[in-house]
Amino acid sequence: MTNVLVWLVVGLIAGFLASKVLNGKGMGLPMDIVVGLVGALLGGFLAGAAGIAFGGFIGEVVVAFVGAFLLLLAIRLVFSRGGRFSHR
């Protein structure tokens, strides 16, 4: 149970920070968590593939942030023609 709470907190922090950096505001609590969690998986996969290891809570947030940032960039590219995630 504790691990799930940690992942939710990490996902929330990473998703919120990444959406603030890219959009200037959060996307709302549920979407920030989803983007953060998916981003954490993406960041963890990419870090593992590159042979990079981060430990501790701060390391997990950094990896999750990088993954969430890359995920949001990809979403922005896909929906850049006036879709829901476009910031025009």
MOPAC internal coordinates of N, CA, C and O (Angstrom, degrees):
PM7 1SCF
backbone

  N    0.0000 0     0.00 0     0.00 0    0    0    0
  C    1.4516 1     0.00 0     0.00 0    1    0    0
  C    1.5335 1   111.42 1     0.00 0    2    1    0
  O    1.2310 1   120.96 1   140.40 1    3    2    1
  N    1.3306 1   115.76 1   -39.60 1    3    2    1
  C    1.4568 1   119.93 1  -179.69 1    5    3    2
  C    1.5172 1   111.27 1   -62.94 1    6    5    3
  O    1.2310 1   120.09 1   140.07 1    7    6    5
  N    1.3433 1   117.44 1   -39.93 1    7    6    5
  C    1.4625 1   120.80 1   179.34 1    9    7    6
  C    1.5212 1   111.60 1   -61.73 1   10    9    7
  O    1.2310 1   120.24 1   141.56 1   11   10    9
  N    1.3133 1   117.14 1   -38.44 1   11   10    9
  C    1.4660 1   120.94 1   179.15 1   13   11   10
  C    1.5286 1   109.77 1   -64.33 1   14   13   11
  O    1.2310 1   120.42 1   137.03 1   15   14   13
  N    1.3148 1   116.81 1   -42.97 1   15   14   13
  C    1.4625 1   120.26 1   178.42 1   17   15   14
  C    1.5239 1   111.15 1   -64.41 1   18   17   15
  O    1.2310 1   120.13 1   140.53 1   19   18   17
  N    1.3147 1   117.36 1   -39.47 1   19   18   17
  C    1.4649 1   120.90 1   178.11 1   21   19   18
  C    1.5226 1   109.91 1   -63.47 1   22   21   19
  O    1.2310 1   120.07 1   135.00 1   23   22   21
  N    1.3299 1   117.47 1   -45.00 1   23   22   21
  C    1.4646 1   120.75 1   178.99 1   25   23   22
  C    1.5279 1   111.30 1   -62.65 1   26   25   23
  O    1.2310 1   120.11 1   141.27 1   27   26   25
  N    1.3365 1   117.40 1   -38.73 1   27   26   25
  C    1.4625 1   119.83 1   177.71 1   29   27   26
  C    1.5286 1   111.22 1   -65.09 1   30   29   27
  O    1.2310 1   120.45 1   138.16 1   31   30   29
  N    1.3161 1   116.75 1   -41.84 1   31   30   29
  C    1.4617 1   120.33 1   178.82 1   33   31   30
  C    1.5328 1   110.35 1   -66.02 1   34   33   31
  O    1.2310 1   120.48 1   133.96 1   35   34   33
  N    1.3260 1   116.69 1   -46.04 1   35   34   33
  C    1.4695 1   120.68 1   177.93 1   37   35   34
  C    1.5196 1   110.37 1   -60.94 1   38   37   35
  O    1.2310 1   120.64 1   135.55 1   39   38   37
  N    1.3275 1   116.37 1   -44.45 1   39   38   37
  C    1.4662 1   120.51 1   178.87 1   41   39   38
  C    1.5113 1   112.19 1   -62.10 1   42   41   39
  O    1.2310 1   120.45 1   137.41 1   43   42   41
  N    1.3172 1   116.75 1   -42.59 1   43   42   41
  C    1.4664 1   120.71 1   178.86 1   45   43   42
  C    1.5241 1   111.16 1   -63.06 1   46   45   43
  O    1.2310 1   120.70 1   132.76 1   47   46   45
  N    1.3135 1   116.27 1   -47.24 1   47   46   45
  C    1.4673 1   119.84 1  -179.20 1   49   47   46
  C    1.5234 1   110.64 1   -63.35 1   50   49   47
  O    1.2310 1   120.47 1   131.14 1   51   50   49
  N    1.3230 1   116.71 1   -48.86 1   51   50   49
  C    1.4666 1   120.43 1  -177.48 1   53   51   50
  C    1.5175 1   111.83 1   -65.46 1   54   53   51
  O    1.2310 1   120.04 1   134.94 1   55   54   53
  N    1.3174 1   117.54 1   -45.06 1   55   54   53
  C    1.4604 1   120.77 1   179.75 1   57   55   54
  C    1.5122 1   112.42 1   -64.20 1   58   57   55
  O    1.2310 1   120.73 1   138.79 1   59   58   57
  N    1.3328 1   116.20 1   -41.21 1   59   58   57
  C    1.4607 1   120.02 1   179.37 1   61   59   58
  C    1.5298 1   110.69 1   -65.73 1   62   61   59
  O    1.2310 1   120.45 1   133.00 1   63   62   61
  N    1.3321 1   116.74 1   -47.00 1   63   62   61
  C    1.4638 1   119.93 1  -179.45 1   65   63   62
  C    1.5334 1   111.51 1   -62.58 1   66   65   63
  O    1.2310 1   120.50 1   135.99 1   67   66   65
  N    1.3271 1   116.65 1   -44.01 1   67   66   65
  C    1.4623 1   119.68 1  -179.39 1   69   67   66
  C    1.5210 1   111.28 1   -65.19 1   70   69   67
  O    1.2310 1   119.88 1   139.04 1   71   70   69
  N    1.3280 1   117.84 1   -40.96 1   71   70   69
  C    1.4587 1   119.78 1   179.32 1   73   71   70
  C    1.5234 1   111.39 1   -70.15 1   74   73   71
  O    1.2310 1   119.96 1   147.51 1   75   74   73
  N    1.3354 1   117.68 1   -32.49 1   75   74   73
  C    1.4695 1   120.76 1   175.50 1   77   75   74
  C    1.5316 1   110.43 1   -66.32 1   78   77   75
  O    1.2310 1   120.30 1   139.42 1   79   78   77
  N    1.3167 1   117.03 1   -40.58 1   79   78   77
  C    1.4597 1   120.90 1  -179.19 1   81   79   78
  C    1.5293 1   110.33 1   -66.73 1   82   81   79
  O    1.2310 1   120.20 1   137.24 1   83   82   81
  N    1.3180 1   117.22 1   -42.76 1   83   82   81
  C    1.4664 1   120.36 1  -176.20 1   85   83   82
  C    1.5223 1   113.55 1   -85.27 1   86   85   83
  O    1.2310 1   119.83 1   141.16 1   87   86   85
  N    1.3151 1   117.93 1   -38.84 1   87   86   85
  C    1.4644 1   120.86 1  -173.32 1   89   87   86
  C    1.5198 1   113.54 1  -107.36 1   90   89   87
  O    1.2310 1   119.73 1   166.06 1   91   90   89
  N    1.3026 1   118.11 1   -13.94 1   91   90   89
  C    1.4565 1   121.11 1  -176.89 1   93   91   90
  C    1.5160 1   113.29 1    82.75 1   94   93   91
  O    1.2310 1   119.92 1   175.78 1   95   94   93
  N    1.3202 1   117.75 1    -4.22 1   95   94   93
  C    1.4625 1   122.45 1   177.07 1   97   95   94
  C    1.5206 1   108.40 1  -156.66 1   98   97   95
  O    1.2310 1   120.66 1   -19.88 1   99   98   97
  N    1.2905 1   116.34 1   160.12 1   99   98   97
  C    1.4488 1   120.13 1   177.13 1  101   99   98
  C    1.5236 1   111.11 1   -72.05 1  102  101   99
  O    1.2310 1   121.02 1   -14.21 1  103  102  101
  N    1.3262 1   115.65 1   165.79 1  103  102  101
  C    1.4615 1   120.09 1   179.58 1  105  103  102
  C    1.5239 1   111.45 1   -99.87 1  106  105  103
  O    1.2310 1   120.04 1  -172.90 1  107  106  105
  N    1.3055 1   117.53 1     7.10 1  107  106  105
  C    1.4540 1   121.78 1  -174.99 1  109  107  106
  C    1.5174 1   109.06 1   103.98 1  110  109  107
  O    1.2310 1   120.74 1   -30.33 1  111  110  109
  N    1.3091 1   116.20 1   149.67 1  111  110  109
  C    1.4564 1   122.02 1  -174.15 1  113  111  110
  C    1.5324 1   113.69 1   -53.98 1  114  113  111
  O    1.2310 1   118.77 1   129.30 1  115  114  113
  N    1.3392 1   119.95 1   -50.70 1  115  114  113
  C    1.4714 1   118.72 1  -178.17 1  117  115  114
  C    1.5316 1   112.96 1   -61.98 1  118  117  115
  O    1.2310 1   119.94 1   135.56 1  119  118  117
  N    1.3219 1   117.72 1   -44.44 1  119  118  117
  C    1.4682 1   119.73 1  -178.89 1  121  119  118
  C    1.5218 1   110.98 1   -70.27 1  122  121  119
  O    1.2310 1   119.40 1   143.98 1  123  122  121
  N    1.3217 1   118.74 1   -36.02 1  123  122  121
  C    1.4597 1   120.73 1   176.64 1  125  123  122
  C    1.5264 1   110.50 1   -60.72 1  126  125  123
  O    1.2310 1   120.42 1   137.60 1  127  126  125
  N    1.3292 1   116.80 1   -42.40 1  127  126  125
  C    1.4650 1   120.88 1   179.13 1  129  127  126
  C    1.5201 1   110.45 1   -65.63 1  130  129  127
  O    1.2310 1   120.17 1   134.04 1  131  130  129
  N    1.3229 1   117.28 1   -45.96 1  131  130  129
  C    1.4702 1   120.44 1  -179.06 1  133  131  130
  C    1.5196 1   110.61 1   -61.82 1  134  133  131
  O    1.2310 1   120.36 1   131.36 1  135  134  133
  N    1.3303 1   116.91 1   -48.64 1  135  134  133
  C    1.4634 1   120.31 1   179.86 1  137  135  134
  C    1.5273 1   110.04 1   -62.28 1  138  137  135
  O    1.2310 1   120.24 1   139.58 1  139  138  137
  N    1.3149 1   117.15 1   -40.42 1  139  138  137
  C    1.4588 1   120.65 1   178.68 1  141  139  138
  C    1.5143 1   112.99 1   -64.43 1  142  141  139
  O    1.2310 1   120.37 1   137.08 1  143  142  141
  N    1.3315 1   116.90 1   -42.92 1  143  142  141
  C    1.4654 1   119.99 1  -179.70 1  145  143  142
  C    1.5219 1   111.84 1   -68.17 1  146  145  143
  O    1.2310 1   120.41 1   134.51 1  147  146  145
  N    1.3204 1   116.81 1   -45.49 1  147  146  145
  C    1.4692 1   120.00 1   177.45 1  149  147  146
  C    1.5300 1   109.47 1   -65.39 1  150  149  147
  O    1.2310 1   120.76 1   140.04 1  151  150  149
  N    1.3222 1   116.16 1   -39.96 1  151  150  149
  C    1.4535 1   120.33 1   176.57 1  153  151  150
  C    1.5201 1   112.32 1   -63.11 1  154  153  151
  O    1.2310 1   120.18 1   142.76 1  155  154  153
  N    1.3264 1   117.26 1   -37.24 1  155  154  153
  C    1.4601 1   120.90 1   177.51 1  157  155  154
  C    1.5237 1   110.42 1   -62.91 1  158  157  155
  O    1.2310 1   120.68 1   137.93 1  159  158  157
  N    1.3199 1   116.30 1   -42.07 1  159  158  157
  C    1.4698 1   119.43 1   176.79 1  161  159  158
  C    1.5219 1   110.93 1   -63.48 1  162  161  159
  O    1.2310 1   120.61 1   134.62 1  163  162  161
  N    1.3286 1   116.44 1   -45.38 1  163  162  161
  C    1.4595 1   121.42 1   178.79 1  165  163  162
  C    1.5282 1   110.51 1   -62.68 1  166  165  163
  O    1.2310 1   120.23 1   132.52 1  167  166  165
  N    1.3190 1   117.16 1   -47.48 1  167  166  165
  C    1.4632 1   121.16 1   179.08 1  169  167  166
  C    1.5173 1   112.08 1   -62.07 1  170  169  167
  O    1.2310 1   120.33 1   137.98 1  171  170  169
  N    1.3179 1   116.97 1   -42.02 1  171  170  169
  C    1.4647 1   121.06 1   178.00 1  173  171  170
  C    1.5143 1   111.93 1   -63.60 1  174  173  171
  O    1.2310 1   120.39 1   139.30 1  175  174  173
  N    1.3268 1   116.86 1   -40.70 1  175  174  173
  C    1.4589 1   120.89 1   177.67 1  177  175  174
  C    1.5259 1   110.99 1   -64.20 1  178  177  175
  O    1.2310 1   120.85 1   132.69 1  179  178  177
  N    1.3390 1   115.97 1   -47.31 1  179  178  177
  C    1.4629 1   120.30 1  -178.83 1  181  179  178
  C    1.5331 1   111.81 1   -65.81 1  182  181  179
  O    1.2310 1   120.34 1   139.00 1  183  182  181
  N    1.3336 1   116.96 1   -41.00 1  183  182  181
  C    1.4631 1   119.97 1   178.54 1  185  183  182
  C    1.5258 1   110.83 1   -64.89 1  186  185  183
  O    1.2310 1   120.70 1   138.73 1  187  186  185
  N    1.3285 1   116.27 1   -41.27 1  187  186  185
  C    1.4652 1   120.16 1   177.84 1  189  187  186
  C    1.5223 1   111.98 1   -64.84 1  190  189  187
  O    1.2310 1   120.56 1   139.17 1  191  190  189
  N    1.3297 1   116.54 1   -40.83 1  191  190  189
  C    1.4624 1   120.50 1   179.17 1  193  191  190
  C    1.5277 1   111.23 1   -66.10 1  194  193  191
  O    1.2310 1   120.42 1   149.25 1  195  194  193
  N    1.3357 1   116.79 1   -30.75 1  195  194  193
  C    1.4621 1   121.28 1   179.78 1  197  195  194
  C    1.5318 1   111.44 1   -87.95 1  198  197  195
  O    1.2310 1   120.03 1   176.20 1  199  198  197
  N    1.3289 1   117.55 1    -3.80 1  199  198  197
  C    1.4549 1   121.27 1   179.60 1  201  199  198
  C    1.5190 1   113.71 1    76.48 1  202  201  199
  O    1.2310 1   120.52 1  -156.73 1  203  202  201
  N    1.3307 1   116.62 1    23.27 1  203  202  201
  C    1.4636 1   121.69 1  -179.84 1  205  203  202
  C    1.5266 1   108.41 1   -98.53 1  206  205  203
  O    1.2310 1   120.64 1   -49.33 1  207  206  205
  N    1.3215 1   116.38 1   130.67 1  207  206  205
  C    1.4624 1   120.81 1   179.88 1  209  207  206
  C    1.5280 1   109.54 1  -120.88 1  210  209  207
  O    1.2310 1   120.65 1   -52.00 1  211  210  209
  N    1.3021 1   116.36 1   128.00 1  211  210  209
  C    1.4578 1   122.91 1   175.29 1  213  211  210
  C    1.5107 1   108.05 1  -118.02 1  214  213  211
  O    1.2310 1   120.65 1   -39.94 1  215  214  213
  N    1.3063 1   116.37 1   140.06 1  215  214  213
  C    1.4517 1   120.15 1   178.57 1  217  215  214
  C    1.5120 1   111.22 1  -119.60 1  218  217  215
  O    1.2310 1   121.22 1   -20.39 1  219  218  217
  N    1.3057 1   115.27 1   159.61 1  219  218  217
  C    1.4550 1   120.61 1   176.35 1  221  219  218
  C    1.5194 1   112.81 1    80.90 1  222  221  219
  O    1.2310 1   122.06 1    -6.85 1  223  222  221
  N    1.3151 1   113.66 1   173.15 1  223  222  221
  C    1.4605 1   121.09 1  -176.43 1  225  223  222
  C    1.5226 1   112.01 1   -64.44 1  226  225  223
  O    1.2310 1   120.22 1   136.80 1  227  226  225
  N    1.3339 1   117.19 1   -43.20 1  227  226  225
  C    1.4685 1   120.90 1  -178.84 1  229  227  226
  C    1.5261 1   110.00 1   -64.70 1  230  229  227
  O    1.2310 1   120.14 1   138.59 1  231  230  229
  N    1.3111 1   117.35 1   -41.41 1  231  230  229
  C    1.4611 1   121.00 1   177.55 1  233  231  230
  C    1.5161 1   112.09 1   -61.25 1  234  233  231
  O    1.2310 1   120.54 1   139.40 1  235  234  233
  N    1.3295 1   116.57 1   -40.60 1  235  234  233
  C    1.4672 1   120.79 1   177.88 1  237  235  234
  C    1.5233 1   110.64 1   -64.54 1  238  237  235
  O    1.2310 1   120.11 1   139.03 1  239  238  237
  N    1.3215 1   117.40 1   -40.97 1  239  238  237
  C    1.4636 1   120.78 1   179.17 1  241  239  238
  C    1.5245 1   109.99 1   -65.25 1  242  241  239
  O    1.2310 1   119.98 1   139.30 1  243  242  241
  N    1.3309 1   117.65 1   -40.70 1  243  242  241
  C    1.4718 1   120.71 1   179.25 1  245  243  242
  C    1.5296 1   110.64 1   -62.62 1  246  245  243
  O    1.2310 1   120.32 1   132.29 1  247  246  245
  N    1.3201 1   117.00 1   -47.71 1  247  246  245
  C    1.4688 1   120.97 1   179.23 1  249  247  246
  C    1.5231 1   110.06 1   -62.47 1  250  249  247
  O    1.2310 1   120.16 1   135.85 1  251  250  249
  N    1.3276 1   117.30 1   -44.15 1  251  250  249
  C    1.4593 1   121.02 1   179.33 1  253  251  250
  C    1.5247 1   110.97 1   -64.58 1  254  253  251
  O    1.2310 1   120.10 1   140.23 1  255  254  253
  N    1.3292 1   117.42 1   -39.77 1  255  254  253
  C    1.4616 1   121.09 1   178.34 1  257  255  254
  C    1.5195 1   111.03 1   -61.78 1  258  257  255
  O    1.2310 1   120.23 1   132.76 1  259  258  257
  N    1.3155 1   117.16 1   -47.24 1  259  258  257
  C    1.4723 1   120.45 1   179.54 1  261  259  258
  C    1.5271 1   110.20 1   -60.65 1  262  261  259
  O    1.2310 1   120.30 1   135.89 1  263  262  261
  N    1.3137 1   117.03 1   -44.11 1  263  262  261
  C    1.4674 1   119.88 1   177.88 1  265  263  262
  C    1.5155 1   112.30 1   -63.95 1  266  265  263
  O    1.2310 1   120.16 1   136.67 1  267  266  265
  N    1.3361 1   117.30 1   -43.33 1  267  266  265
  C    1.4719 1   121.12 1   179.10 1  269  267  266
  C    1.5224 1   110.65 1   -65.15 1  270  269  267
  O    1.2310 1   120.36 1   140.68 1  271  270  269
  N    1.3305 1   116.91 1   -39.32 1  271  270  269
  C    1.4614 1   121.30 1   177.90 1  273  271  270
  C    1.5286 1   110.42 1   -61.56 1  274  273  271
  O    1.2310 1   120.53 1   133.49 1  275  274  273
  N    1.3397 1   116.59 1   -46.51 1  275  274  273
  C    1.4673 1   120.30 1   178.55 1  277  275  274
  C    1.5263 1   111.29 1   -64.72 1  278  277  275
  O    1.2310 1   120.48 1   141.29 1  279  278  277
  N    1.3297 1   116.69 1   -38.71 1  279  278  277
  C    1.4624 1   120.55 1   177.79 1  281  279  278
  C    1.5262 1   110.89 1   -63.39 1  282  281  279
  O    1.2310 1   120.17 1   135.71 1  283  282  281
  N    1.3154 1   117.28 1   -44.29 1  283  282  281
  C    1.4668 1   120.38 1   178.75 1  285  283  282
  C    1.5256 1   111.68 1   -65.71 1  286  285  283
  O    1.2310 1   120.02 1   144.34 1  287  286  285
  N    1.3290 1   117.56 1   -35.66 1  287  286  285
  C    1.4666 1   119.86 1   175.14 1  289  287  286
  C    1.5292 1   110.59 1   -62.14 1  290  289  287
  O    1.2310 1   120.82 1   136.43 1  291  290  289
  N    1.3376 1   116.03 1   -43.57 1  291  290  289
  C    1.4602 1   120.00 1   178.62 1  293  291  290
  C    1.5268 1   111.36 1   -64.22 1  294  293  291
  O    1.2310 1   120.36 1   138.01 1  295  294  293
  N    1.3205 1   116.92 1   -41.99 1  295  294  293
  C    1.4701 1   120.84 1   177.81 1  297  295  294
  C    1.5188 1   110.10 1   -62.35 1  298  297  295
  O    1.2310 1   120.52 1   137.35 1  299  298  297
  N    1.3194 1   116.62 1   -42.65 1  299  298  297
  C    1.4615 1   120.85 1   179.35 1  301  299  298
  C    1.5308 1   110.75 1   -62.37 1  302  301  299
  O    1.2310 1   120.04 1   139.67 1  303  302  301
  N    1.3208 1   117.52 1   -40.33 1  303  302  301
  C    1.4667 1   120.38 1   178.08 1  305  303  302
  C    1.5179 1   111.77 1   -64.82 1  306  305  303
  O    1.2310 1   120.53 1   138.60 1  307  306  305
  N    1.3303 1   116.60 1   -41.40 1  307  306  305
  C    1.4685 1   120.74 1  -178.32 1  309  307  306
  C    1.5242 1   110.92 1   -68.80 1  310  309  307
  O    1.2310 1   120.45 1   138.77 1  311  310  309
  N    1.3343 1   116.75 1   -41.23 1  311  310  309
  C    1.4604 1   120.72 1  -174.80 1  313  311  310
  C    1.5304 1   112.93 1  -104.74 1  314  313  311
  O    1.2310 1   120.10 1  -155.76 1  315  314  313
  N    1.3182 1   117.41 1    24.24 1  315  314  313
  C    1.4608 1   119.84 1  -174.72 1  317  315  314
  C    1.5209 1   114.08 1   -74.42 1  318  317  315
  O    1.2310 1   119.06 1   172.09 1  319  318  317
  N    1.2908 1   119.39 1    -7.91 1  319  318  317
  C    1.4604 1   121.73 1  -178.81 1  321  319  318
  C    1.5189 1   112.15 1   -92.74 1  322  321  319
  O    1.2310 1   120.24 1  -135.29 1  323  322  321
  N    1.3231 1   117.15 1    44.71 1  323  322  321
  C    1.4585 1   121.04 1   175.93 1  325  323  322
  C    1.5069 1   114.57 1    87.95 1  326  325  323
  O    1.2310 1   120.58 1  -164.91 1  327  326  325
  N    1.3487 1   116.49 1    15.09 1  327  326  325
  C    1.4569 1   120.09 1   178.25 1  329  327  326
  C    1.5007 1   111.33 1   -72.34 1  330  329  327
  O    1.2310 1   120.42 1     6.40 1  331  330  329
  N    1.3078 1   116.81 1  -173.60 1  331  330  329
  C    1.4602 1   122.87 1  -175.49 1  333  331  330
  C    1.5270 1   112.37 1   -60.55 1  334  333  331
  O    1.2310 1   120.19 1   144.89 1  335  334  333
  N    1.3238 1   117.24 1   -35.11 1  335  334  333
  C    1.4477 1   120.46 1  -175.26 1  337  335  334
  C    1.5198 1   112.90 1   -90.76 1  338  337  335
  O    1.2310 1   120.27 1  -177.98 1  339  338  337
  N    1.2970 1   117.09 1     2.02 1  339  338  337
  C    1.4636 1   119.99 1   178.01 1  341  339  338
  C    1.5203 1   109.75 1   -71.11 1  342  341  339
  O    1.2310 1   119.77 1   -39.47 1  343  342  341
  N    1.3046 1   118.04 1   140.53 1  343  342  341
  C    1.4692 1   120.49 1  -177.72 1  345  343  342
  C    1.5165 1   112.15 1  -105.11 1  346  345  343
  O    1.2310 1   119.68 1  -149.61 1  347  346  345
  N    1.2949 1   118.22 1    30.39 1  347  346  345
  C    1.4681 1   121.95 1   177.88 1  349  347  346
  C    1.4983 1   111.22 1   -75.38 1  350  349  347
  O    1.2310 1   120.10 1   180.00 1  351  350  349

